């Protein structure tokens, strides 16, 4: 039986629109999203998207369902579950129950450091550690500039452990006309690596038409 579950974590780096658009596309493809949001991420979401999420997981889930519904996404109440940062009884906290796929978007440099050193002080860190130890798929999307030597060393360490490091660096060969086009470029690459279909951005050498979910 195919597991359509995926853990998504949003941390405190700039780039909240990437995370929200990714979730929207996952929900549109009927994926079940297990969402983790750090305290710093809530600040960034409010700053960058004017989306003020409750610290209570159930209330945050209801807010997000309303947000995505207003954007035209049709989803069931079972498709999106939000967990608190110390919800140690959530599925993502155990290798016996966690999804085999996880993406942290955006991924702060402090989260990179925690993952590279095996820290599990928060549920996000524990969930990522579970995916790594279970030999699942972990993608991190850092958004920082410039990168210090420590940042680069942490990325190298994670890459050597099998983690896909995908910096939020949109391309321009698709001739973007808006910020949304730049966001979609990165989300399209994320979907590619998750093995999911995407019609957000035309592929190199395959015509010029752009479709959208």
Backbone as a chain_set.jsonl record, in Angstrom:
{"seq": "XXXXXXXXXXXXXXXXXXXXXXXXXXXXXXXXXXXXXXXXXXXXXXXXXXXXXXXXXXXXXXXXXXXXXXXXXXXXXXXXXXXXXXXXXXXXXXXXXXXXXXXXXXXXXXXXXXXXXXXXXXXXXXXXXXXXXXXXXXXXXXXXXXXXXXXXXXXXXXXXXXXXXXXXXXXXXXXXXXXXXXXXXXXXXXXXXXXXXXXXXXXXXXXXXXXXX", "coords": {"N": [[0.837, -1.191, 0.0], [0.612, 2.178, -0.898], [2.162, 4.831, 0.763], [0.886, 7.859, 1.392], [1.615, 9.871, 3.04], [3.361, 12.715, 4.313], [5.837, 14.428, 6.093], [6.019, 17.785, 6.887], [7.986, 20.507, 7.744], [8.158, 23.793, 8.984], [10.459, 26.226, 9.578], [12.297, 28.927, 11.242], [13.577, 30.471, 9.209], [13.739, 33.042, 6.672], [11.338, 32.917, 4.039], [8.822, 31.857, 4.127], [6.671, 31.83, 2.199], [7.451, 29.82, 0.405], [7.129, 27.451, 1.892], [4.335, 27.457, 2.419], [3.23, 27.384, -0.164], [4.237, 24.95, -1.049], [2.903, 23.164, 0.712], [0.267, 23.647, -0.125], [0.352, 22.617, -2.753], [0.923, 19.936, -2.211], [-1.381, 19.151, -0.812], [-3.239, 19.508, -2.856], [-2.599, 17.368, -4.427], [-3.583, 15.332, -2.992], [-2.049, 14.398, -0.908], [-1.261, 13.477, 2.446], [-0.562, 15.679, 4.93], [1.645, 16.058, 7.572], [2.209, 18.414, 9.735], [4.703, 20.52, 11.101], [5.507, 23.319, 12.995], [7.742, 25.747, 13.905], [8.302, 27.972, 16.723], [9.607, 30.316, 15.952], [9.026, 30.232, 13.267], [6.316, 30.857, 13.202], [6.426, 33.554, 13.751], [7.749, 34.471, 11.464], [5.895, 33.741, 9.478], [3.794, 35.442, 10.129], [5.018, 37.868, 9.638], [5.893, 37.781, 6.931], [3.723, 36.832, 5.462], [1.477, 37.778, 6.634], [0.049, 36.013, 8.141], [-1.205, 34.915, 10.96], [-0.693, 32.516, 13.061], [-2.14, 30.383, 15.506], [-0.634, 29.233, 18.556], [-1.614, 26.905, 19.475], [-1.957, 23.675, 18.332], [-4.349, 22.461, 17.145], [-6.014, 24.666, 16.648], [-4.356, 26.096, 14.941], [-4.302, 24.339, 12.79], [-6.96, 24.51, 11.919], [-7.014, 27.186, 11.127], [-5.216, 27.087, 8.983], [-6.475, 25.304, 7.235], [-8.658, 26.87, 6.545], [-7.269, 28.953, 5.297], [-6.074, 27.684, 3.035], [-8.355, 26.748, 1.78], [-9.599, 29.131, 1.047], [-7.892, 29.837, -0.948], [-8.659, 28.222, -2.925], [-8.15, 25.534, -2.723], [-9.203, 22.234, -2.466], [-9.787, 20.249, 0.211], [-9.784, 17.602, 2.625], [-10.675, 17.33, 6.105], [-8.956, 15.564, 7.231], [-6.598, 15.651, 5.92], [-4.641, 17.437, 6.71], [-2.637, 17.764, 9.428], [-1.569, 19.278, 12.383], [1.145, 19.474, 14.616], [2.373, 20.014, 17.956], [5.45, 21.484, 19.267], [6.508, 19.844, 21.199], [5.166, 17.471, 21.095], [5.418, 14.539, 21.793], [4.101, 12.166, 21.438], [3.188, 12.061, 18.902], [2.883, 10.721, 15.535], [5.224, 11.275, 14.024], [7.331, 11.177, 15.742], [8.335, 8.669, 16.137], [10.054, 5.879, 14.767], [8.491, 3.722, 14.132], [6.129, 4.651, 13.208], [6.313, 6.992, 11.755], [6.094, 8.99, 8.723], [7.932, 8.167, 5.726], [8.983, 10.185, 4.299], [10.191, 13.499, 4.48], [10.225, 17.035, 4.549], [11.879, 20.047, 5.147], [11.027, 23.237, 5.051], [10.904, 26.658, 4.912], [14.336, 25.97, 5.893], [16.012, 26.765, 8.745], [19.302, 27.988, 9.657], [20.012, 27.285, 12.221], [18.486, 25.018, 12.599], [19.67, 23.372, 10.682], [22.159, 23.024, 11.925], [21.394, 21.636, 14.258], [20.396, 19.244, 13.177], [22.662, 18.235, 11.89], [24.258, 17.601, 14.01], [22.899, 15.72, 15.404], [20.961, 16.45, 17.253], [17.96, 16.351, 19.208], [16.037, 18.036, 20.393], [13.637, 19.314, 19.904], [10.406, 18.646, 18.403], [10.581, 18.866, 15.649], [13.321, 18.463, 15.166], [13.565, 15.865, 16.187], [11.815, 14.456, 14.501], [13.117, 14.701, 12.028], [15.476, 13.372, 12.643], [14.48, 10.814, 13.02], [13.632, 10.15, 10.414], [16.103, 10.116, 9.105], [17.465, 8.057, 10.501], [15.891, 5.916, 9.875], [16.423, 5.589, 7.276], [14.971, 7.057, 5.424], [13.57, 9.604, 3.229], [14.86, 12.763, 3.38], [14.567, 16.18, 2.902], [16.057, 19.32, 2.921], [15.544, 22.813, 2.892], [17.381, 25.333, 2.881], [17.592, 28.881, 3.544], [19.522, 31.38, 3.324], [21.996, 33.974, 3.341], [25.074, 35.693, 3.283], [26.634, 32.405, 3.304], [28.09, 30.945, 6.107], [31.217, 29.343, 7.053], [30.583, 27.377, 8.925], [27.866, 26.908, 8.339], [28.124, 25.774, 5.777], [29.663, 23.531, 6.378], [27.86, 22.1, 7.954], [25.867, 21.587, 6.067], [27.322, 19.96, 4.312], [27.848, 17.787, 6.007], [25.218, 16.815, 6.393], [24.546, 16.179, 3.754], [26.337, 14.1, 3.281], [25.18, 12.245, 4.891], [23.053, 11.476, 3.449], [21.012, 13.264, 3.106], [19.027, 15.469, 1.155], [20.082, 18.532, 0.146], [18.689, 21.485, -0.63], [19.018, 24.499, -1.516], [17.123, 27.543, -1.357], [17.045, 28.733, -4.195], [15.924, 30.113, -6.745], [15.643, 29.652, -10.325], [15.983, 31.378, -13.529], [15.53, 30.806, -16.139], [13.022, 30.179, -17.012], [11.803, 32.528, -17.436], [10.514, 34.242, -15.331], [7.658, 36.113, -14.312], [6.685, 37.152, -12.029], [6.761, 37.278, -8.39], [5.471, 35.025, -7.479], [6.002, 33.229, -9.545], [8.713, 32.737, -9.14], [8.643, 31.51, -6.653], [7.159, 29.225, -7.334], [8.985, 27.951, -8.991], [10.922, 26.876, -7.234], [9.292, 25.258, -5.623], [8.391, 23.45, -7.504], [10.749, 22.006, -8.011], [11.066, 20.8, -5.528], [8.799, 19.122, -5.469], [9.454, 17.456, -7.592], [11.641, 16.045, -6.499], [10.367, 14.721, -4.49], [9.038, 12.865, -5.865], [6.619, 13.469, -7.067], [4.033, 14.62, -9.286], [4.269, 17.641, -11.212], [3.072, 20.676, -12.515], [3.891, 23.211, -12.495], [6.099, 24.622, -13.476], [7.612, 24.827, -16.631], [9.581, 22.223, -18.044], [13.068, 22.05, -18.734], [13.768, 22.382, -22.102], [11.323, 21.398, -22.977], [9.181, 22.869, -24.265], [7.096, 25.829, -23.826], [4.808, 26.241, -22.381], [2.993, 27.017, -19.439], [1.348, 25.619, -16.726], [-0.955, 25.504, -13.979], [-1.772, 24.409, -10.634]], "CA": [[0.0, 0.0, 0.0], [1.391, 3.393, -1.013], [2.031, 5.767, 1.87], [0.792, 9.213, 0.851], [1.889, 10.82, 4.112], [4.64, 13.41, 4.265], [6.052, 15.387, 7.162], [6.518, 19.091, 6.453], [8.334, 21.388, 8.849], [8.482, 25.174, 8.649], [11.262, 26.797, 10.656], [12.319, 30.382, 11.307], [14.271, 31.2, 8.145], [12.887, 33.743, 5.718], [10.938, 32.022, 2.954], [7.539, 31.23, 4.453], [5.842, 31.549, 1.018], [7.819, 28.525, -0.165], [6.499, 26.394, 2.67], [2.88, 27.465, 2.228], [2.923, 26.931, -1.535], [4.516, 23.515, -1.073], [1.79, 22.472, 1.362], [-0.893, 23.771, -1.006], [0.507, 21.668, -3.862], [0.813, 18.577, -1.662], [-2.801, 18.917, -0.531], [-3.922, 19.393, -4.149], [-2.32, 16.028, -4.937], [-4.171, 14.386, -2.041], [-1.088, 13.915, 0.07], [-1.596, 13.786, 3.828], [0.544, 16.473, 5.458], [1.852, 16.134, 9.012], [2.89, 19.703, 9.736], [5.388, 20.986, 12.297], [5.814, 24.742, 12.835], [8.485, 26.242, 15.058], [7.848, 29.256, 17.252], [10.166, 31.356, 15.09], [8.314, 30.178, 11.987], [5.062, 31.594, 13.345], [6.785, 34.972, 13.637], [8.052, 34.725, 10.054], [4.63, 33.649, 8.738], [3.047, 36.668, 10.387], [5.748, 38.981, 9.036], [6.003, 37.685, 5.474], [2.447, 36.484, 4.835], [0.389, 38.305, 7.46], [-0.697, 34.843, 8.597], [-0.921, 34.804, 12.382], [-1.17, 31.209, 13.484], [-2.21, 30.08, 16.926], [0.356, 28.287, 19.074], [-2.341, 25.658, 19.733], [-1.937, 22.933, 17.072], [-5.658, 22.263, 16.527], [-6.465, 25.955, 16.134], [-3.509, 26.409, 13.789], [-4.771, 23.499, 11.678], [-8.207, 25.09, 11.421], [-6.656, 28.412, 10.418], [-4.576, 26.737, 7.719], [-7.51, 24.748, 6.357], [-9.393, 28.026, 6.034], [-6.358, 29.676, 4.394], [-5.935, 26.973, 1.761], [-9.677, 26.712, 1.155], [-9.8, 30.434, 0.415], [-7.054, 29.861, -2.145], [-9.249, 27.333, -3.911], [-7.727, 24.147, -2.535], [-10.238, 21.371, -1.912], [-9.13, 19.272, 1.06], [-10.572, 17.042, 3.716], [-10.157, 17.684, 7.43], [-7.968, 14.565, 7.612], [-5.399, 15.798, 5.103], [-3.659, 18.319, 7.321], [-2.553, 17.662, 10.881], [-0.502, 20.097, 12.957], [1.609, 18.959, 15.914], [3.151, 20.942, 18.761], [6.899, 21.24, 19.222], [6.871, 18.801, 22.167], [4.14, 16.428, 21.019], [6.247, 13.342, 21.633], [3.266, 11.018, 21.106], [2.755, 12.175, 17.51], [3.489, 9.677, 14.697], [6.537, 11.623, 13.483], [8.354, 11.02, 16.776], [8.769, 7.274, 16.246], [10.346, 5.171, 13.521], [7.473, 2.711, 13.861], [4.896, 5.269, 12.716], [6.564, 8.219, 10.998], [6.216, 8.915, 7.26], [9.3, 7.969, 5.265], [9.396, 11.397, 3.598], [10.082, 14.733, 5.247], [10.879, 18.197, 3.963], [11.914, 21.221, 6.023], [10.976, 24.337, 4.091], [12.356, 26.819, 4.826], [15.124, 25.374, 6.971], [16.923, 27.743, 9.335], [20.654, 27.476, 9.864], [20.059, 26.634, 13.537], [17.959, 23.667, 12.39], [20.746, 22.632, 10.005], [23.153, 22.665, 12.933], [20.837, 20.603, 15.133], [20.303, 17.982, 12.446], [24.006, 17.748, 11.592], [24.88, 17.118, 15.244], [22.069, 14.688, 16.012], [20.131, 16.974, 18.339], [16.527, 16.033, 19.135], [15.439, 18.807, 21.475], [12.283, 19.682, 19.514], [9.782, 17.61, 17.586], [11.123, 18.969, 14.287], [14.62, 17.8, 15.164], [13.34, 14.428, 16.389], [11.2, 13.907, 13.293], [14.161, 14.587, 11.014], [16.389, 12.317, 13.093], [13.794, 9.546, 12.755], [13.689, 9.882, 8.975], [17.485, 9.757, 8.767], [17.849, 6.746, 11.039], [15.096, 4.894, 9.194], [16.849, 5.603, 5.875], [13.93, 7.64, 4.589], [13.964, 10.741, 2.402], [14.808, 14.064, 4.051], [14.972, 17.318, 2.083], [16.103, 20.584, 3.653], [15.568, 23.963, 1.981], [17.909, 26.482, 3.614], [17.482, 30.201, 2.901], [20.434, 32.254, 4.059], [23.073, 34.521, 2.523], [25.972, 34.655, 2.782], [26.749, 31.208, 4.125], [29.356, 30.857, 6.837], [31.882, 28.04, 6.962], [29.806, 26.44, 9.742], [26.683, 26.529, 7.563], [28.554, 24.89, 4.694], [30.079, 22.258, 6.973], [26.643, 21.383, 8.361], [25.231, 21.081, 4.844], [28.129, 18.838, 3.836], [27.6, 16.664, 6.907], [23.894, 16.268, 6.089], [24.604, 15.563, 2.427], [27.045, 12.822, 3.426], [24.256, 11.326, 5.56], [21.99, 11.122, 2.519], [19.986, 14.301, 3.068], [19.061, 16.352, -0.005], [20.177, 19.947, 0.511], [18.157, 22.219, -1.774], [18.888, 25.914, -1.168], [16.054, 28.274, -2.042], [17.737, 29.511, -5.222], [15.143, 29.959, -7.975], [16.267, 29.965, -11.601], [15.341, 32.43, -14.309], [15.396, 30.425, -17.549], [11.601, 30.102, -17.372], [11.37, 33.909, -17.597], [9.478, 34.55, -14.338], [7.007, 37.407, -14.426], [6.196, 37.566, -10.723], [7.339, 36.57, -7.25], [4.842, 33.698, -7.449], [6.725, 32.375, -10.492], [9.966, 32.337, -8.494], [8.271, 30.535, -5.622], [6.762, 27.985, -8.0], [10.176, 27.282, -9.51], [11.507, 26.063, -6.173], [8.333, 24.23, -5.201], [8.413, 22.424, -8.554], [11.913, 21.145, -7.779], [10.769, 19.995, -4.34], [7.859, 18.08, -5.868], [10.229, 16.505, -8.398], [12.448, 15.184, -5.633], [9.452, 13.894, -3.702], [8.441, 11.889, -6.776], [5.245, 13.865, -7.342], [3.847, 15.365, -10.526], [4.167, 19.087, -11.088], [2.848, 21.444, -13.733], [4.113, 24.596, -12.095], [7.145, 25.23, -14.302], [7.982, 23.984, -17.774], [10.877, 21.581, -17.908], [14.057, 22.5, -19.697], [13.727, 21.716, -23.392], [10.012, 20.811, -23.241], [8.145, 23.828, -24.591], [7.007, 27.054, -23.044], [3.506, 26.382, -21.702], [2.971, 26.884, -17.98], [0.043, 25.351, -16.153], [-0.929, 25.646, -12.522], [-2.753, 23.597, -9.905]], "C": [[0.879, 1.251, 0.0], [1.105, 4.332, 0.155], [2.016, 7.18, 1.296], [1.017, 10.27, 1.924], [3.261, 11.47, 3.914], [4.707, 14.398, 5.419], [6.633, 16.664, 6.569], [6.807, 19.925, 7.691], [8.662, 22.766, 8.301], [9.247, 25.758, 9.831], [11.439, 28.298, 10.423], [13.125, 31.126, 10.277], [13.272, 31.986, 7.311], [12.558, 32.795, 4.575], [9.647, 31.293, 3.234], [6.667, 30.963, 3.225], [6.187, 30.225, 0.344], [7.092, 27.392, 0.564], [5.006, 26.314, 2.449], [2.492, 26.963, 0.841], [3.18, 25.434, -1.674], [3.356, 22.736, -0.472], [0.55, 22.499, 0.477], [-0.83, 22.755, -2.144], [0.399, 20.219, -3.384], [-0.646, 18.224, -1.383], [-3.586, 18.734, -1.827], [-3.714, 18.02, -4.765], [-2.755, 14.933, -3.959], [-3.143, 13.711, -1.14], [-1.577, 14.285, 1.472], [-0.389, 14.451, 4.475], [0.53, 16.466, 6.986], [2.764, 17.328, 9.235], [3.451, 20.076, 11.106], [5.815, 22.432, 12.057], [6.544, 25.222, 14.083], [7.928, 27.582, 15.522], [8.352, 30.407, 16.381], [9.45, 31.389, 13.744], [6.991, 30.92, 12.062], [5.301, 33.102, 13.231], [7.027, 35.33, 12.17], [6.777, 34.683, 9.211], [3.804, 34.921, 8.92], [3.692, 37.858, 9.683], [5.681, 38.958, 7.511], [4.668, 37.464, 4.773], [1.237, 37.063, 5.56], [-0.537, 37.18, 7.93], [-0.308, 34.584, 10.052], [-1.539, 33.517, 12.923], [-1.145, 31.063, 15.003], [-1.09, 29.124, 17.316], [-0.281, 26.941, 19.406], [-2.472, 24.893, 18.423], [-3.301, 22.799, 16.398], [-6.188, 23.564, 15.932], [-5.65, 26.367, 14.913], [-3.945, 25.605, 12.564], [-6.045, 24.072, 11.075], [-7.941, 26.373, 10.64], [-6.073, 28.105, 9.041], [-5.563, 26.12, 6.739], [-8.321, 25.877, 5.735], [-8.557, 28.798, 5.017], [-6.293, 28.997, 3.028], [-7.275, 26.86, 1.032], [-9.964, 28.018, 0.425], [-8.973, 30.577, -0.857], [-7.533, 28.875, -3.201], [-8.85, 25.882, -3.795], [-8.853, 23.355, -1.87], [-9.549, 20.281, -1.093], [-10.076, 18.781, 2.135], [-9.912, 17.426, 5.034], [-9.056, 16.729, 7.884], [-6.643, 14.742, 6.877], [-4.288, 16.589, 5.765], [-3.73, 18.213, 8.835], [-1.354, 18.459, 11.37], [-0.151, 19.559, 14.334], [2.458, 20.002, 16.627], [4.607, 20.535, 18.842], [7.36, 20.195, 20.234], [5.801, 17.712, 22.229], [4.823, 15.092, 20.74], [5.434, 12.091, 21.331], [2.717, 11.105, 19.686], [3.461, 11.107, 16.672], [4.918, 9.993, 14.262], [7.666, 11.385, 14.477], [8.916, 9.611, 16.857], [8.985, 6.636, 14.877], [9.298, 4.141, 13.159], [6.221, 3.303, 13.22], [5.117, 6.449, 11.778], [6.53, 7.978, 9.491], [7.681, 8.761, 6.87], [9.836, 9.187, 4.525], [9.193, 12.609, 4.503], [10.805, 15.847, 4.514], [10.771, 19.356, 4.943], [12.07, 22.44, 5.128], [10.227, 25.537, 4.663], [13.045, 26.213, 6.049], [16.116, 26.408, 7.487], [18.306, 27.132, 9.53], [20.806, 26.844, 11.249], [19.509, 25.213, 13.448], [18.98, 22.802, 11.671], [21.769, 22.137, 11.015], [22.658, 21.534, 13.822], [20.803, 19.25, 14.438], [21.684, 17.379, 12.212], [24.694, 17.161, 12.82], [24.025, 16.101, 15.991], [21.216, 15.161, 17.165], [18.668, 16.598, 18.122], [15.775, 16.76, 20.243], [14.014, 19.262, 21.182], [11.712, 18.585, 18.644], [10.285, 17.664, 16.148], [12.445, 18.229, 14.191], [14.461, 16.288, 15.31], [12.769, 13.787, 15.13], [12.233, 13.715, 12.196], [15.147, 13.475, 11.368], [15.791, 10.942, 12.824], [13.89, 9.193, 11.272], [15.1, 9.458, 8.562], [17.837, 8.362, 9.255], [17.091, 5.605, 10.378], [15.408, 4.811, 7.704], [15.727, 6.057, 4.944], [14.477, 8.805, 3.773], [13.77, 12.036, 3.181], [15.354, 15.125, 3.11], [14.975, 18.552, 2.979], [16.271, 21.721, 2.652], [16.062, 25.184, 2.764], [17.748, 27.779, 2.824], [18.295, 31.167, 3.747], [21.498, 32.774, 3.097], [23.745, 35.669, 3.278], [26.003, 33.472, 3.74], [28.106, 31.179, 4.81], [29.967, 29.473, 6.63], [31.121, 26.991, 7.765], [28.55, 25.974, 8.995], [27.054, 25.505, 6.496], [28.987, 23.526, 5.229], [28.866, 21.433, 7.395], [25.914, 20.822, 7.162], [25.992, 19.887, 4.29], [27.882, 17.605, 4.69], [26.259, 16.003, 6.597], [23.881, 15.579, 4.73], [25.286, 14.197, 2.486], [26.187, 11.78, 4.13], [23.074, 10.96, 4.674], [20.86, 12.126, 2.424], [20.141, 15.125, 1.789], [19.035, 17.791, 0.467], [19.802, 20.77, -0.714], [17.971, 23.689, -1.394], [17.786, 26.594, -1.975], [16.679, 29.254, -3.031], [16.999, 29.363, -6.546], [15.928, 30.343, -9.221], [15.463, 31.006, -12.361], [15.13, 32.042, -15.773], [13.945, 30.275, -17.986], [10.968, 31.489, -17.494], [10.23, 34.276, -16.63], [8.959, 35.971, -14.492], [6.546, 37.944, -13.081], [6.949, 36.819, -9.625], [6.757, 35.164, -7.162], [5.546, 32.737, -8.397], [8.036, 31.88, -9.889], [9.709, 31.304, -7.404], [7.95, 29.191, -6.259], [7.956, 27.233, -8.566], [10.767, 26.359, -8.454], [10.572, 24.952, -5.734], [8.275, 23.106, -6.237], [9.584, 21.468, -8.365], [11.708, 20.255, -6.556], [9.849, 18.837, -4.696], [8.558, 17.021, -6.712], [10.967, 15.525, -7.505], [11.599, 14.314, -4.719], [8.758, 12.842, -4.563], [6.999, 12.183, -7.113], [5.171, 14.68, -8.629], [3.811, 16.864, -10.243], [3.982, 19.704, -12.467], [3.05, 22.932, -13.465], [5.06, 25.321, -13.041], [7.479, 24.283, -15.436], [9.381, 23.408, -17.565], [11.804, 22.043, -19.027], [13.954, 21.677, -20.989], [12.386, 21.134, -23.771], [8.939, 21.876, -23.41], [8.073, 24.953, -23.602], [5.739, 27.167, -22.221], [3.67, 26.184, -20.204], [1.542, 26.653, -17.525], [0.16, 25.536, -14.648], [-1.975, 24.758, -11.908], [-3.983, 24.451, -9.648]], "O": [[1.793, 1.365, 0.817], [-0.051, 4.591, 0.49], [3.027, 7.645, 0.77], [0.652, 11.431, 1.741], [4.194, 10.844, 3.41], [3.746, 15.118, 5.688], [7.621, 16.624, 5.836], [5.965, 20.034, 8.583], [9.35, 22.9, 7.29], [8.741, 25.782, 10.953], [10.818, 28.874, 9.53], [13.35, 32.325, 10.442], [12.094, 31.635, 7.251], [13.384, 31.971, 4.184], [9.388, 30.236, 2.659], [5.971, 29.948, 3.202], [5.311, 29.577, -0.229], [6.519, 26.498, -0.06], [4.46, 25.22, 2.306], [1.534, 26.203, 0.696], [2.422, 24.731, -2.342], [2.878, 21.767, -1.062], [-0.14, 21.489, 0.342], [-1.829, 22.11, -2.466], [-0.159, 19.374, -4.084], [-1.088, 17.117, -1.687], [-4.493, 17.905, -1.894], [-4.551, 17.552, -5.537], [-2.356, 13.774, -4.078], [-3.348, 12.591, -0.673], [-2.239, 15.308, 1.648], [0.684, 13.853, 4.557], [-0.468, 16.823, 7.611], [3.961, 17.26, 8.955], [2.772, 19.964, 12.127], [6.419, 22.737, 11.028], [6.02, 25.115, 15.192], [7.178, 28.24, 14.801], [7.616, 31.355, 16.105], [9.288, 32.455, 13.149], [6.581, 31.549, 11.087], [4.475, 33.83, 12.68], [6.564, 36.367, 11.693], [6.604, 35.512, 8.317], [3.189, 35.411, 7.973], [2.998, 38.749, 9.192], [5.441, 39.985, 6.877], [4.498, 37.861, 3.621], [0.099, 36.855, 5.137], [-1.742, 37.373, 8.092], [0.785, 34.092, 10.335], [-2.736, 33.445, 13.2], [-0.244, 31.558, 15.681], [-0.65, 28.307, 16.507], [0.423, 25.949, 19.597], [-3.054, 25.421, 17.475], [-3.403, 23.005, 15.188], [-6.748, 23.565, 14.836], [-6.194, 26.923, 13.959], [-3.959, 26.119, 11.445], [-6.192, 24.114, 9.853], [-8.57, 26.618, 9.611], [-6.392, 28.774, 8.058], [-5.493, 26.386, 5.54], [-8.634, 25.845, 4.545], [-9.076, 29.245, 3.994], [-6.439, 29.648, 1.994], [-7.316, 26.877, -0.199], [-10.505, 28.014, -0.68], [-9.323, 31.356, -1.743], [-6.899, 28.709, -4.243], [-9.172, 25.077, -4.669], [-9.386, 23.763, -0.838], [-8.805, 19.473, -1.648], [-11.037, 19.456, 2.504], [-8.739, 17.799, 5.07], [-8.307, 17.039, 8.81], [-5.67, 14.054, 7.183], [-3.118, 16.429, 5.418], [-4.75, 18.53, 9.447], [-0.253, 18.331, 10.834], [-1.034, 19.228, 15.125], [3.171, 20.778, 15.991], [4.968, 19.399, 18.533], [8.486, 19.707, 20.141], [5.565, 17.112, 23.278], [4.81, 14.585, 19.618], [6.008, 11.054, 21.0], [1.865, 10.301, 19.305], [4.53, 10.634, 17.058], [5.74, 9.085, 14.142], [8.836, 11.391, 14.095], [9.885, 9.381, 17.581], [8.196, 6.834, 13.953], [9.215, 3.723, 12.004], [5.353, 2.57, 12.746], [4.193, 6.859, 11.077], [6.892, 6.898, 9.025], [8.57, 9.182, 7.61], [11.012, 9.224, 4.163], [8.181, 12.735, 5.193], [11.867, 15.632, 3.93], [9.704, 19.615, 5.499], [13.121, 22.646, 4.521], [9.019, 25.445, 4.882], [12.426, 25.979, 7.086], [16.97, 26.875, 6.734], [18.458, 25.911, 9.564], [21.642, 25.959, 11.432], [19.994, 24.31, 14.13], [19.145, 21.629, 12.006], [22.195, 20.983, 10.971], [23.395, 20.591, 14.11], [21.142, 18.23, 15.037], [21.865, 16.166, 12.319], [25.596, 16.332, 12.699], [24.385, 15.67, 17.087], [20.784, 14.348, 17.983], [18.199, 16.534, 16.986], [14.967, 16.157, 20.949], [13.26, 19.564, 22.107], [12.436, 17.696, 18.195], [10.405, 16.628, 15.495], [12.671, 17.461, 13.256], [15.146, 15.521, 14.634], [13.192, 12.699, 14.737], [12.234, 12.692, 11.511], [15.595, 12.73, 10.497], [16.504, 10.012, 12.445], [14.197, 8.053, 10.924], [15.264, 8.541, 7.756], [18.434, 7.573, 8.523], [17.574, 4.474, 10.323], [14.761, 4.074, 6.961], [15.549, 5.532, 3.845], [15.69, 8.973, 3.643], [12.657, 12.366, 3.591], [16.46, 14.995, 2.584], [14.015, 18.801, 3.708], [17.035, 21.614, 1.692], [15.258, 25.977, 3.253], [17.766, 27.774, 1.593], [17.817, 31.698, 4.75], [21.861, 32.087, 2.142], [23.063, 36.521, 3.847], [25.465, 33.536, 4.845], [29.141, 31.367, 4.172], [29.326, 28.561, 6.106], [31.02, 25.84, 7.34], [28.213, 24.791, 9.017], [26.374, 24.491, 6.334], [28.713, 22.494, 4.616], [28.845, 20.215, 7.217], [25.395, 19.707, 7.216], [25.385, 18.912, 3.847], [27.724, 16.503, 4.164], [26.168, 14.776, 6.543], [23.277, 14.518, 4.573], [24.86, 13.253, 1.82], [26.423, 10.579, 3.994], [22.189, 10.216, 5.097], [19.862, 11.881, 1.746], [21.26, 15.443, 1.387], [18.08, 18.223, 1.113], [20.512, 20.755, -1.72], [16.878, 24.085, -0.99], [17.553, 26.254, -3.135], [16.823, 30.442, -2.745], [17.409, 28.565, -7.389], [16.77, 31.24, -9.186], [14.411, 31.458, -11.909], [14.617, 32.837, -16.561], [13.656, 30.244, -19.182], [9.751, 31.613, -17.636], [9.119, 34.581, -17.062], [9.715, 36.903, -14.766], [6.065, 39.074, -12.998], [7.675, 35.861, -9.89], [7.464, 34.219, -6.813], [5.677, 31.552, -8.088], [8.425, 30.732, -10.103], [10.464, 30.344, -7.253], [8.404, 28.147, -5.791], [7.943, 26.003, -8.618], [11.077, 25.202, -8.736], [11.01, 23.826, -5.498], [8.126, 21.938, -5.877], [9.434, 20.258, -8.537], [12.124, 19.096, -6.548], [10.084, 17.703, -4.278], [8.288, 15.829, -6.567], [10.922, 14.315, -7.729], [12.063, 13.284, -4.231], [7.985, 12.027, -4.058], [6.23, 11.27, -7.412], [6.133, 15.347, -9.009], [3.379, 17.298, -9.175], [4.631, 19.32, -13.44], [2.459, 23.788, -14.122], [4.851, 26.489, -13.368], [7.615, 23.077, -15.229], [10.247, 24.052, -16.973], [11.36, 22.381, -20.125], [14.04, 20.449, -20.97], [12.288, 20.441, -24.783], [7.892, 21.8, -22.768], [8.867, 25.037, -22.665], [5.604, 28.103, -21.433], [4.395, 25.295, -19.758], [0.635, 27.399, -17.894], [1.258, 25.705, -14.118], [-2.951, 24.387, -12.561], [-4.948, 23.979, -9.047]]}, "num_chains": 1, "name": "protein.A"}
